[in-house]
Amino acid sequence: MLLAASTRIKAFKLEIEPTDGVSNAPSSCFAFNVTDFGWTVDKASPRFHFSTESLFEFAADYRISLYSLPNSNAKQPKIVRDTKMPENPG
């Protein structure tokens, strides 16, 4: 069942939006194409490694949303998390 549902996913959209008190921080949007991923029972979900040194500000709050594409009427197509970045260690 999981594999059948996963094979219909063509891409993921990642949105990062600053919330309360983040000045000068723009919203960002990224697309991850998984049409050539090669879904199998052992490989039912792709793994992405995402790193940045300039996208986030220390001690700032962000709303991070991950959408599966195309949208599904049967399932909720997104996950939303609110998070606070750590304080500056310096």
Secondary structure by P-SEA (a helix, b strand, c coil): caaaaaaaccbbbbbbbbccccccbbbbbbbbbcccccccccccbbbbbbbbcccccccbbbbbbbbccccccccccbbbbbbbcccccc
